[in-house]
Amino acid sequence: MISRKKLEEKYLTIAEAKELLEKRRAEGLEENPEEPMFYEARISLEHAERFVKLRSEQAMELKEKLTGLFDWLDERLAAKFVDLMPEDYFDIRIIFSKEDYTPTPEEAEEIIRLLDDYRE
């Protein structure tokens, strides 16, 4: 049996995942034009295309800015913010419903202001 080990763990936004899946589809078209991707990858790409809110470069930039904003805001939460793009304090509280920390309304407003700069 082949075993696999985890080399690294990184949280991706939907936009970043979409970019990776599109690259994989392009590689797959060269290898096998009839079926360039597995079923699960095709479904994941369809989902990403449907729900992506930003381009990959914008998503990476916003995620980086969010992680630098507060000490308690890690890469996982920043990716959630980029994917969901909450619009008010209530939406942010829902994201933090199972977290140990809940941001203050002032912190939430700062996050929303930063997200507003990237909204279309």
Secondary structure, DSSP 4 states (H G I P E B T S, - for coil): -------------HHHHHHHHHHHHHHHHHH-TT--S-HHHHHHHHHHHHH--S-HHHHHHHHHHHHHH-TT--HHHHHHHHHH---SHHHHHHHTTTSS----HHHHHHHHHHHHTT--
